[in-house]
Amino acid sequence: MTEVKKTADSASGRKKTTRKKPTAKVTRKKTTAKKAATKKKTVRKSAAKKGGRKVLTPEERYRLVAEAAFLKAESRGFVGGDPVEDWLAAEQEVEDALTG
């Protein structure tokens, strides 16, 4: 609801009318932030499992591959071998384990 305030203008003797704009109770920025937070939660829940298998974050997948590659190098006493080949083989092992 708009509030109207009438005041007298001393120079001309006429009355001035000023209107105040109504203020919104919830700003657009707050509403948008709230919707975005709700959407993120929904996406996280639906991404937790996809096609009966767990979906890993890139950081989790990287950690698993790094551990598998380290174990390959450790099993041969860190002598010989190629770190790139260890990494690629570890990636394949992790992928096979995730897809079942």
C-alpha positions, 0 to 999 in steps of 0.5 A, a space after each residue: 500500500 502506498 503512503 501519501 503525505 501532503 505538505 505545504 510549499 511555503 514559496 508558492 502556497 500550494 500543497 505538495 504530494 509525495 508518495 513513498 514506494 512500498 518496500 518488499 519484505 523479501 529481496 530478490 537476492 535472498 530469494 535467489 540464494 535460497 532457491 540455489 541452495 535448495 537446488 544444490 541439495 537436490 543435485 547432490 542427492 540425485 548424483 549420489 548414485 547413478 545407474 546403481 553405482 556410486 558417483 565419485 567426485 573428481 577429488 575422490 577418484 584422483 585419490 583412489 587412482 593415486 593410491 593404486 598407482 603408489 601400491 603398484 610401484 611399492 609392490 616392485 620396490 620402487 625399482 624400474 617401471 614407468 610411473 605413467 604406466 602405473 597411473 594408467 593401469 591404476 585408472 583402469 583398475 579404479 574404473 573396473 572396480 566402480 562399474 562392477 
